[in-house]
């Protein structure tokens, strides 16, 4: 339920922009908002897949990865710089970057995850495809 509320909030931020009846893509920011098929894996031996909705407001973006966590970041040219907050039963976070290329986003991260079945340090990668 918490993830659903976060996704709805992120979508509202992306679509409920005050003062403008038509959203426009900011100059210098690649438009990445939308629905993607995601696959991910990490150095702890975990992996997963699912549908990920990326919300974007200006040069900021966010997404919830089922079974992995909540990602938030900024767009800098063809690159996304982000922080990933791990989902329960893990806690902790990782930082990373992603290449934003058309219908595909490829990212990599590293950080620390603690909790039952989690590992520290942890690194991983993901691919989002439209």
Residue frames as a rotation matrix with the C-alpha (Angstrom) as fourth column:
UNK 1
0.572 0.820 0.000 0.00
0.820 -0.572 0.000 0.00
0.000 0.000 -1.000 0.00
UNK 2
0.408 -0.502 -0.763 2.85
0.205 -0.764 0.612 2.35
-0.890 -0.406 -0.209 0.90
UNK 3
-0.670 -0.676 0.309 4.43
0.409 0.012 0.913 1.82
-0.620 0.737 0.268 -2.54
UNK 4
-0.144 0.712 0.688 1.14
0.973 -0.025 0.229 2.52
0.181 0.702 -0.689 -4.28
UNK 5
0.760 0.403 -0.509 0.73
0.541 -0.827 0.154 5.78
-0.359 -0.393 -0.847 -2.37
UNK 6
-0.048 -0.873 -0.485 4.29
0.110 -0.488 0.866 6.79
-0.993 -0.012 0.119 -3.33
UNK 7
-0.679 -0.169 0.715 3.71
0.689 0.190 0.700 6.01
-0.255 0.967 -0.012 -7.01
UNK 8
0.333 0.882 0.334 0.48
0.924 -0.375 0.070 8.03
0.187 0.285 -0.940 -7.02
UNK 9
0.665 -0.136 -0.735 2.24
0.302 -0.850 0.431 10.94
-0.683 -0.508 -0.524 -5.31
UNK 10
-0.446 -0.894 -0.052 5.10
0.233 -0.172 0.957 10.85
-0.864 0.415 0.285 -7.80
UNK 11
-0.449 0.360 0.818 2.66
0.891 0.117 0.438 10.77
0.062 0.926 -0.373 -10.70
UNK 12
0.664 0.725 -0.183 0.79
0.743 -0.668 0.044 13.74
-0.091 -0.165 -0.982 -9.27
UNK 13
0.228 -0.672 -0.705 4.02
0.133 -0.696 0.706 15.71
-0.964 -0.255 -0.069 -8.94
UNK 14
-0.727 -0.570 0.382 4.81
0.407 0.090 0.909 14.92
-0.553 0.816 0.166 -12.58
UNK 15
-0.486 0.598 0.637 1.36
0.803 0.017 0.596 15.79
0.346 0.801 -0.489 -13.91
UNK 16
0.584 0.763 -0.277 -0.02
0.806 -0.504 0.310 18.42
0.097 -0.404 -0.909 -11.49
UNK 17
-0.533 -0.845 -0.041 2.27
0.846 -0.533 -0.006 21.29
-0.017 -0.038 0.999 -12.37
UNK 18
0.235 0.674 -0.700 0.85
0.678 -0.630 -0.378 24.61
-0.696 -0.386 -0.605 -11.25
UNK 19
0.067 -0.142 -0.988 0.45
-0.243 -0.962 0.122 27.52
-0.968 0.232 -0.099 -13.65
UNK 20
-0.682 -0.328 -0.654 0.65
-0.703 0.045 0.710 25.52
-0.204 0.944 -0.261 -16.84
UNK 21
0.392 0.892 0.225 -2.14
-0.727 0.450 -0.518 23.68
-0.563 0.039 0.825 -18.55
UNK 22
0.938 -0.143 -0.316 0.27
-0.129 0.702 -0.700 21.77
0.322 0.697 0.640 -20.80
UNK 23
0.641 -0.760 0.107 3.38
0.047 0.179 0.983 20.15
-0.766 -0.625 0.151 -19.38
UNK 24
0.843 -0.461 -0.277 6.55
-0.397 -0.184 -0.899 20.84
0.364 0.868 -0.338 -21.31
UNK 25
0.656 -0.703 -0.274 9.90
0.743 0.665 0.074 19.14
0.130 -0.253 0.959 -21.23
UNK 26
0.782 -0.415 -0.465 12.49
-0.089 -0.813 0.575 21.39
-0.617 -0.408 -0.673 -19.62
UNK 27
0.756 -0.584 -0.295 15.43
-0.423 -0.092 -0.902 22.30
0.499 0.807 -0.317 -21.85
UNK 28
-0.236 -0.961 0.146 18.45
-0.841 0.126 -0.527 20.12
0.488 -0.247 -0.837 -21.16
UNK 29
-0.440 0.139 0.887 16.40
-0.633 0.652 -0.417 17.32
-0.636 -0.745 -0.199 -19.56
UNK 30
-0.864 0.156 -0.479 15.63
-0.263 0.672 0.692 14.10
0.430 0.724 -0.540 -21.36
UNK 31
0.006 0.940 0.342 11.97
-0.992 -0.037 0.121 13.10
0.126 -0.340 0.932 -20.96
UNK 32
-0.832 -0.379 -0.405 11.87
-0.333 0.925 -0.183 9.69
0.444 -0.018 -0.896 -19.24
UNK 33
-0.469 0.719 0.514 8.41
-0.695 0.059 -0.717 9.62
-0.545 -0.693 0.472 -17.64
UNK 34
0.044 0.584 -0.811 6.39
-0.881 0.405 0.244 6.54
0.470 0.704 0.532 -18.46
UNK 35
0.680 0.289 0.674 5.83
-0.576 0.779 0.247 2.85
-0.453 -0.556 0.697 -17.85
UNK 36
-0.076 -0.823 -0.563 8.70
-0.930 0.262 -0.258 0.40
0.360 0.504 -0.785 -18.25
UNK 37
0.920 0.094 -0.381 9.38
0.014 0.963 0.270 -3.31
0.392 -0.254 0.884 -17.93
UNK 38
0.362 -0.793 0.490 12.18
-0.903 -0.428 -0.026 -3.67
0.230 -0.433 -0.871 -15.39
UNK 39
0.758 -0.290 -0.585 14.76
0.371 0.929 0.019 -6.32
0.537 -0.231 0.811 -14.55
UNK 40
0.436 -0.645 0.627 17.33
-0.784 -0.615 -0.088 -5.95
0.442 -0.453 -0.774 -11.76
UNK 41
0.688 -0.302 -0.660 19.97
0.467 0.880 0.084 -7.95
0.556 -0.366 0.746 -9.93
UNK 42
0.669 -0.483 0.565 22.48
-0.674 -0.714 0.188 -7.32
0.313 -0.507 -0.803 -7.17
UNK 43
-0.245 -0.931 -0.271 25.63
-0.598 0.365 -0.714 -8.69
0.763 -0.013 -0.646 -5.57
UNK 44
-0.407 0.189 0.893 23.59
-0.839 0.309 -0.448 -10.31
-0.361 -0.932 0.033 -2.76
UNK 45
-0.980 0.053 0.190 22.24
0.124 0.915 0.385 -12.83
-0.153 0.401 -0.903 -5.26
UNK 46
-0.144 0.979 -0.143 18.82
0.344 -0.086 -0.935 -11.16
-0.928 -0.184 -0.324 -5.44
UNK 47
-0.997 -0.048 0.059 17.03
0.072 -0.370 0.926 -10.32
-0.022 0.928 0.372 -8.67
UNK 48
-0.251 0.966 -0.059 13.58
0.437 0.058 -0.898 -9.33
-0.864 -0.251 -0.437 -9.79
UNK 49
-0.926 0.069 0.371 11.40
0.320 -0.377 0.869 -7.92
0.200 0.924 0.327 -12.50
UNK 50
-0.127 0.942 -0.310 8.15
0.847 -0.060 -0.528 -6.07
-0.516 -0.329 -0.791 -12.88
UNK 51
0.265 0.327 0.907 6.49
0.754 -0.657 0.017 -2.94
0.602 0.679 -0.421 -14.13
UNK 52
-0.349 -0.430 -0.833 8.04
0.810 -0.585 -0.038 0.37
-0.471 -0.688 0.552 -13.03
UNK 53
0.642 0.547 0.538 6.38
0.710 -0.689 -0.147 3.76
0.290 0.476 -0.830 -13.53
UNK 54
-0.511 -0.829 -0.225 8.87
0.857 -0.510 -0.067 6.60
-0.059 -0.227 0.972 -13.78
UNK 55
0.722 0.685 -0.101 7.50
0.686 -0.727 -0.022 9.99
-0.088 -0.053 -0.995 -12.77
UNK 56
-0.420 -0.874 0.245 9.27
0.897 -0.440 -0.031 13.18
0.134 0.207 0.969 -13.80
UNK 57
0.810 0.542 -0.223 8.93
0.566 -0.823 0.054 16.80
-0.154 -0.170 -0.973 -12.75
UNK 58
0.752 -0.606 -0.260 11.38
-0.636 -0.771 -0.043 19.14
-0.174 0.197 -0.965 -14.43
UNK 59
0.065 -0.832 -0.551 14.79
-0.668 0.374 -0.643 17.53
0.741 0.410 -0.532 -14.18
UNK 60
-0.572 -0.180 0.801 13.81
-0.775 0.439 -0.455 15.39
-0.270 -0.880 -0.390 -11.16
UNK 61
-0.026 0.569 -0.822 12.51
-0.610 0.642 0.464 11.84
0.792 0.514 0.330 -11.41
UNK 62
-0.458 -0.067 0.886 11.39
-0.820 0.418 -0.392 9.01
-0.344 -0.906 -0.247 -9.17
UNK 63
0.034 0.464 -0.885 10.29
-0.627 0.699 0.343 5.38
0.778 0.544 0.315 -9.40
UNK 64
0.159 0.057 0.986 9.41
-0.866 0.488 0.112 2.42
-0.474 -0.871 0.127 -7.20
UNK 65
-0.365 -0.357 -0.860 11.02
-0.708 0.706 0.007 -0.90
0.604 0.612 -0.510 -8.09
UNK 66
0.725 0.682 0.098 8.99
-0.597 0.551 0.583 -3.88
0.343 -0.481 0.807 -6.83
UNK 67
0.914 -0.310 -0.260 11.11
0.388 0.853 0.348 -5.85
0.115 -0.419 0.901 -4.36
UNK 68
-0.021 -0.983 0.183 14.06
0.827 -0.120 -0.549 -3.46
0.561 0.140 0.816 -4.60
UNK 69
-0.311 -0.075 -0.948 13.16
0.787 -0.579 -0.212 0.00
-0.533 -0.812 0.239 -3.35
UNK 70
0.792 0.607 -0.066 12.43
0.521 -0.728 -0.445 3.64
-0.318 0.318 -0.893 -4.17
UNK 71
-0.273 -0.890 0.365 14.65
0.951 -0.192 0.242 5.55
-0.145 0.413 0.899 -6.53
UNK 72
0.849 0.481 -0.218 14.85
0.429 -0.869 -0.245 9.35
-0.308 0.115 -0.945 -6.77
UNK 73
-0.166 -0.985 0.042 17.24
0.787 -0.107 0.608 11.49
-0.594 0.134 0.793 -8.75
UNK 74
0.396 0.180 -0.900 17.99
-0.261 -0.918 -0.298 14.22
-0.880 0.353 -0.316 -11.24
UNK 75
0.689 -0.117 0.715 18.64
0.689 0.409 -0.598 14.28
-0.223 0.905 0.362 -14.96
UNK 76
0.280 -0.690 -0.668 21.89
-0.304 -0.723 0.620 15.74
-0.911 0.029 -0.412 -16.27
UNK 77
-0.357 -0.321 -0.877 22.00
-0.923 -0.021 0.384 15.49
-0.141 0.947 -0.289 -20.07
UNK 78
0.148 0.397 -0.906 21.83
-0.601 0.764 0.237 11.80
0.786 0.509 0.352 -21.07
UNK 79
-0.651 -0.478 -0.590 22.59
0.204 0.639 -0.742 10.71
0.731 -0.603 -0.319 -17.50
UNK 80
0.570 0.770 0.287 20.42
-0.213 -0.199 0.957 10.18
0.794 -0.606 0.050 -14.44
UNK 81
-0.692 -0.722 0.027 22.05
-0.156 0.114 -0.981 10.51
0.705 -0.683 -0.191 -11.01
UNK 82
0.317 0.948 0.025 20.04
-0.371 0.100 0.923 8.82
0.873 -0.302 0.383 -8.26
UNK 83
-0.723 -0.322 0.611 19.73
-0.690 0.283 -0.666 7.52
0.041 -0.903 -0.427 -4.71
UNK 84
-0.103 0.645 -0.757 18.03
-0.210 0.730 0.651 4.19
0.972 0.227 0.060 -4.08
UNK 85
-0.369 0.105 0.923 16.35
-0.929 -0.002 -0.371 3.59
-0.037 -0.994 0.098 -0.70
UNK 86
-0.870 -0.061 -0.490 16.07
-0.176 0.965 0.193 -0.17
0.461 0.254 -0.850 -0.21
UNK 87
0.124 0.990 0.064 12.70
-0.684 0.039 0.729 -1.80
0.719 -0.134 0.682 0.48
UNK 88
0.053 0.033 0.998 11.89
-0.923 0.384 0.036 -3.89
-0.382 -0.923 0.051 3.55
UNK 89
0.886 -0.024 -0.463 13.25
0.457 0.218 0.863 -6.25
0.080 -0.976 0.204 4.89
UNK 90
-0.150 -0.985 0.083 16.41
0.959 -0.165 -0.232 -4.33
0.242 0.045 0.969 3.97
UNK 91
0.896 0.258 -0.362 17.22
0.319 -0.940 0.118 -0.83
-0.310 -0.221 -0.925 5.05
UNK 92
-0.154 -0.963 -0.219 19.91
0.401 -0.264 0.877 1.49
-0.903 0.047 0.427 3.83
UNK 93
0.818 0.411 -0.403 20.62
-0.144 -0.531 -0.835 3.17
-0.557 0.741 -0.375 0.55
UNK 94
-0.058 -0.808 0.586 22.82
0.791 0.321 0.521 3.22
-0.609 0.494 0.620 -2.51
UNK 95
0.292 0.097 -0.951 23.83
-0.389 -0.897 -0.211 5.84
-0.874 0.431 -0.224 -5.02
UNK 96
-0.191 -0.349 0.917 24.22
0.634 0.669 0.387 5.38
-0.749 0.656 0.094 -8.73
UNK 97
-0.412 0.062 -0.909 23.85
-0.599 -0.770 0.219 6.60
-0.687 0.635 0.354 -12.25
UNK 98
0.106 0.531 0.841 21.84
0.483 0.711 -0.511 5.57
-0.869 0.460 -0.181 -15.30
UNK 99
-0.942 -0.312 -0.125 22.20
0.018 -0.418 0.908 6.13
-0.336 0.853 0.399 -19.02
UNK 100
0.033 0.988 -0.150 19.02
0.017 -0.151 -0.988 7.50
-0.999 0.030 -0.022 -20.57
UNK 101
-0.859 -0.422 -0.291 18.87
-0.309 -0.027 0.951 6.28
-0.409 0.906 -0.107 -24.16
UNK 102
-0.629 0.656 -0.417 15.53
-0.522 0.040 0.852 6.39
0.575 0.754 0.317 -25.97
UNK 103
0.417 0.900 -0.123 13.28
-0.585 0.369 0.722 3.57
0.696 -0.230 0.681 -24.83
UNK 104
0.509 -0.311 -0.802 15.88
0.556 0.831 0.030 2.08
0.657 -0.462 0.596 -22.48
UNK 105
0.531 -0.402 0.746 17.40
-0.732 -0.662 0.163 3.11
0.428 -0.632 -0.646 -19.17
UNK 106
0.442 -0.489 -0.752 20.42
0.448 0.847 -0.287 1.21
0.777 -0.210 0.593 -17.82
UNK 107
0.563 -0.184 0.806 21.54
-0.634 -0.722 0.278 1.88
0.530 -0.667 -0.523 -14.25
UNK 108
0.067 -0.580 -0.812 24.11
0.509 0.720 -0.472 0.73
0.858 -0.382 0.344 -11.74
UNK 109
0.593 0.192 0.782 24.36
-0.511 -0.660 0.550 1.44
0.622 -0.726 -0.293 -8.01
UNK 110
-0.200 -0.594 -0.779 26.41
0.475 0.637 -0.607 0.66
0.857 -0.492 0.154 -4.92
UNK 111
-0.001 0.229 0.973 25.80
-0.703 -0.693 0.162 1.20
0.711 -0.684 0.162 -1.22
UNK 112
-0.950 -0.302 0.074 24.89
-0.241 0.565 -0.789 -0.54
0.196 -0.767 -0.610 2.01
UNK 113
0.094 0.987 -0.130 21.86
-0.578 0.160 0.800 -2.70
0.811 -0.001 0.585 2.81
UNK 114
-0.906 -0.343 0.249 21.26
-0.391 0.450 -0.803 -4.11
0.163 -0.825 -0.541 6.27
UNK 115
0.086 0.940 0.329 18.61
-0.968 0.157 -0.195 -6.47
-0.235 -0.302 0.924 7.55
UNK 116
0.004 -0.021 1.000 17.78
-0.194 0.981 0.021 -10.15
-0.981 -0.194 0.000 7.32
UNK 117
0.399 0.093 0.912 18.90
0.713 0.594 -0.372 -11.56
-0.577 0.799 0.171 3.97
UNK 118
0.994 -0.091 0.061 20.57
-0.039 -0.810 -0.585 -8.29
0.103 0.579 -0.809 2.93
UNK 119
0.380 -0.921 -0.087 24.27
0.924 0.374 0.074 -7.67
-0.036 -0.109 0.993 2.35
UNK 120
0.977 -0.185 -0.103 26.70
-0.172 -0.977 0.125 -4.85
-0.124 -0.105 -0.987 2.98
UNK 121
-0.540 0.189 -0.820 28.26
-0.491 -0.862 0.125 -3.64
-0.683 0.470 0.559 0.77
UNK 122
0.106 0.621 0.776 25.87
0.564 0.606 -0.562 -4.19
-0.819 0.497 -0.286 -2.11
UNK 123
-0.648 -0.199 -0.735 26.06
-0.474 -0.650 0.594 -3.28
-0.596 0.734 0.327 -5.78
UNK 124
-0.151 0.650 0.744 23.62
0.538 0.686 -0.490 -3.94
-0.829 0.327 -0.453 -8.55
UNK 125
-0.957 -0.105 -0.269 22.19
-0.169 -0.552 0.817 -2.98
-0.234 0.827 0.511 -11.89
UNK 126
-0.061 0.970 0.234 18.85
0.315 0.241 -0.918 -2.57
-0.947 0.018 -0.321 -13.61
UNK 127
-0.987 -0.076 0.140 17.42
0.155 -0.262 0.952 -2.18
-0.036 0.962 0.271 -17.08
UNK 128
-0.123 0.964 -0.235 14.13
0.057 -0.229 -0.972 -0.44
-0.991 -0.133 -0.027 -17.88
UNK 129
-0.968 -0.133 0.214 12.62
0.207 0.069 0.976 -1.01
-0.145 0.989 -0.039 -21.33
UNK 130
-0.387 0.867 -0.313 9.49
-0.705 -0.497 -0.505 0.54
-0.594 0.025 0.804 -22.81
